[in-house]
């Protein structure tokens, strides 16, 4: 395996469209890095540049110790798995797995050993004589992975490989790819628009938007310490709640929004901010907790701290999904989402008391969108 290093890699099309605006990062030898972002943000274009399927306008791409900007795809020692399975319908599974090695002139014994080894790894031994039309979607995707695996490349490139599968198959194949990476210690770049895939598979995640890298970090640091409003809003389901307004320091700190205000714990806004600063405050749905009613019997136990703040919101809708409830409330002229444990809740239209801790608030500059320290 080998590391992949991008230095100011840029893609500009003839019409002037900048698809990738100077990507710089490294995928370590044996690391699985996920590239995530909305459709059209440039992540697949970047993967295709690494594969050699798109030219690089400027910058340098290294695979291992070699600069590969001008090398054709077959000389880069990579294997790519596409969104479509791209299997040959007239060939059985064995021949689909063997096809790439046959093209490269490998001898029969090496081909057979590689195919059977990949089939064992992906539990395809019983399917080697079947044609693609006789396989399920998950089985076809495993064959596509196996076709890359037999090559034993330096780098695996996966471009939204699970997007054509239903939810249950995606879950199974996600686990399969994770197990495969741990077993092979392979260098992998995994492109997806699905944040769950990125969070569960990537050892690190590169967040893309509009051709630019927004942040690179481990999944939980991205979730807990987003660099800007885009990352904060893109990662997390349901998305982070945002409150936009102006900071008022007296008589007590609060964010004065268009309708109503959001109380802020004493000392929690960045100390250097003057009164009247325009801010965006973010709060994850799981950090808006339902406050126990003083008349509730028996009362629920909550851990309180001096930094807790309290608001009263109106219940809009209640969506129980088994182990949790998605609760939509209206506060400050907008809908907010809470993620709460199963419990008795007021009917829609009724008031509800919520609380949140100072440590869970995230502050962003309203103009640049950057998170404030």
N, C-alpha and C positions, 0 to 999 in steps of 0.2 A: 504494500500500500504506500501512499505518498500524500504529502500535504498539498493543499491548493492555496496559492497566494495571489490575490488581486491587488494591483497597485493603480489607483485612479483609472480603472477600466470604464470606458465611456462608449455609448452607442448613439450615433446621430444618423438618422436616415436622410436620404437625398432631399426630402421635402422640408428638412429642418427640424423635424420632430426629434426631441431628445428622449430616447427610451430609457437609457441608463446614464445617470449624470455623475460619473466619477466614483465607482464603487471601490472601496479599499477595505479588505478584511482577509483573514487567513482561516482556513479550515485545517486543523492539525491532523497529522497522520492518525488514522483510526477514529476520528471524531465524526459524529453525525450532527450536521448543522441544518436547521430548517430555515428556508426563506419564505416569509409569509407577508401577505399584503392583499389588498383588494384586486379585483380583476383589472387588467390593463396597467398595473403599476410598474411593470418592467421585470418582474422576477423570473418569468419563463424566458424572456429575452436574454437575461443574464446567464441562465443555465445553458441556453443554446450557444452563447458565445464561448462558454467553458468547453462545451462539446465540440466546437468547431463548425456548428451549423449556421452560425451568424458571424460575420466579420466583426472585428474590434476596431472602432474608429480611432481610439487612442488609449494609452495606458498599457500595462504589461500584465500578462497572465503567466504564472508559473505552475506547472504540475511537477511535484518533486523539485529537482534542481534545474529543470529545463524551462526556458521561456518558450511557450508553445503558440504564440500569436499567429505564426505563419504555417504551423503544421496542419495538414489535413486531419479530419476526424479519426481516420483509421490508425494514425501514427501517435495519437495522444494517449493511448492505453486507458480509455474510459469505456464504460458501458452505460447506456441510457435506457431507462424504463419510462415509456410514455403513458399519457392518459388513456389512449386507446391501446388495446392489447397488441394489435398489429401482428397477429399470428397468421401463419399460412394455412388457409382452410383445407387444402388438399393434403397436408402433411399431418402425421400423427404427432403426439406429444414428443416422442423420442426424436423425431426428425426436426421438429421445431427447435428443440433444445440444441441439437447438434449442428444446425445450419450455419451459424456463424463460424464455428471451428472448421467446418468443411470448406467454407470460402477461403479461409486462411491456410488451407493445405495441411492441417494437422493430420497425423496418422491415425488409423482406425482405433488402435488400442488407447491412445490418449483421449480421443473423442468419447469412446465408450466409458472410460473411467470418469471423465468429467461429467458426462450426462447422468450416469448412475449416482455419482456423488451428489450432484445438485438435486436429483429426484429424491434421494434419501433425506437430504436436508429439508426439503420443502414438502415431504410426504406425498410425492407424486409417483412412487414406484408402481402402484396399481393402475395408473392412468396412462402409462407410456404408449400403449397401443391405440388409444382413443384419438379421434379427431376433435378439433376445437368445438364443433357444433354439439358434441356429446358431453361437454363440460359445463359446469356452473360458472357464474361470473367470478367467484372467488378462486376457483380452480384455474380459470384462464389467466387471472392476474398472477397466480403463483407460477404458471408456466412462463409468463413474461419476465418475472423476477429470475426464474431459473435460467432463462436464455442469457441474461446478464451475468448470472453467477458462474456459468461454465467458462466464461471468458477469463475469470480470475483477474479482473482489471485492477489498475492502481486506484481508480476512483469510480464510485457508483453515482449516477445522476438520475434522480427520480422526479419526474414532472407530473404532479397531481395524479399519482398512480391509482388512487382509490376513489376518485370523484364519480366514476360510473357505477359504483357499487351501492347497494342499499345500506341503511344504517347498521344493521346487524353484521353484514359482511365487512363493512368498513372497520367495525370494532375488532373483528377477528383478524383481519389483514394488518391492522395497525399493530396488534400484539405480535403478529408473525414477523413483521419488518423489524420491530424492536428486538425480538429474540435473534433474528438473523444477524443484526448488527453486533449484538453482544457476543455471538458465537464466532463471527468472522473477524471482529475488530477492524471492520472495513471503514475507509474514508467515504462518507456519503453526504451528498447535498440533496435535500428533500424540499421541493417546491410545493406549496399548498396555499390556498386561500382560507383553509379551515383552521381556525386558531386552536381548536382542540387537538388536531393532528400535530400542529407545531409544538404545542405545550407538552404533549405526552411523549413525543418522539425526539425532539431536538435537545441535545445536550446544551447547545446554545441556539438562539434564534436571531436571525437578521430580519428586522421589520422594515418593509419597503412601502413607500407611497410616492406616486408621481415620479418614479425613476430615481428617487433619492433614498438613501439609508437613513432611517429615523433613529434607530437604536439597535445595538448588538449586546445581548447579555443572556444570562441563564433565564429559563422560563419564570421562576418565581421572582427574580429581581425585576424583570420586565413588568410583572403583575403588580408588585409592591412599590416599585420605584420607577414609574414611567418617566421618560425624559421629556415628553411633551403631551399636549392634548390628544394628538392623533393616536399615539401608542396607548394612552390611558383609555381612550374610547374604543379602540379596535380590539384590544385584548380584554377578555372577560365577557361572560354571557350569563345573565343580562349585563349590558354595558354599564360602566361607571355613571353615576348620577352627577351632573354638572350644575352648579349654581353660579350664575354670572351677576356681578354687581359691583358696588363700590364699598371699600373698606371704611367703616366708621369706628373710630377708637373710643369715642365718648358718648354716653356715660360708661358703656362697656363695649368691647369689640364685637362687631357684627358685620355681616355682609348685607348691604342694603340693595335688594333686588328690585326689579320692576314692580312686582307686587309682593309686599311683605319683606321680611328680612330673615337671615339665617344667623342665629347666635353662634359666636365663635368663643372657644375657651380662652380665658385670660392668658396672654403670653404666647398663644399659638401662632398667630400670623408672623411672618418674618419680621424681626424687630425693626429693621431699617425702613419699612414701608411707611410712608406718610399717610395721614388721614386723607381719604378721597381717592386713593389708588384703585384703579379698575382691576378687578381680579376675577378669576374663575376658580371656584373651590370644587374639588372632586371628592366623592364618597361612594365606595363600593356598595352594591345592594345588600351584601351580608353584614355591612357595618351599620346599617340603619335597623336598629332592634326595637321590637315592640316593648313599650314600657308597661310594667305590671300595674293593673288598676288597684287603687287602695281598697276597693270593695271586693276584690277577688278572693274567693275561698275555695280551696286553699291557695295562698299567694304563690306565684312563681318566684323562683330564686334567681336573682341577677347579681352579677358582680358589678358594683358601682365604684366609681373613682371620682376624685375631685374634678377631673377634666371632662366629665360627661356634660353634654348639653341636651336640651329637651325641646322638641317642637310638637305642635299639634297639627295633624294633617287629616284630610278627608279621604276615606276609603273609596276607591274607584272600582276596583275589581279584585277578585280573589281566585288564584289559579293553583289548586292543590295538585301536586305531581307525585304524591306518594311520600317520599322521605323529606320533602320540603314544600313550602308554599311560596309562589311568586305573588307578591302583594303590590298592586299598583295604587299609589295614593296621589292626591293633588296637594301641592304645597308651593307657595310662591308663584302662583299662576301657571305652573307646569306640572306634568305628571312625573312622578319619581317611582322607582321600583325598589322594593325590599325583598330580600330572600330570607325567610324565617322558618324555624322548625314548625312541624304540625302543631296547631293549637287552635283554640276557639278565638274567633275574630269578629269584630262588629260587621254588620251588613253594609253593603255599598251605600254610600251617602252619609254614613255615620262618622263621627270624629274618632281619631285614634292618636294616642300619645306615643311618640318615638324618641329614642335617645341615640346618641353617637358619642364616640370618644375622641378626644383631641388628637390622639396619636394616629387615628385612621384618616384624618383629613389631609388632602393633597392640594397644594396651592400652585396656580399657574398664572403666568403673565397673560393678561387678556389680549395684548397686541401680538406678541411673538408666539404665544402658545407654549413657551418653555416652562418647565416646572421650576418653581422657586425653591431654594434650599431651606 
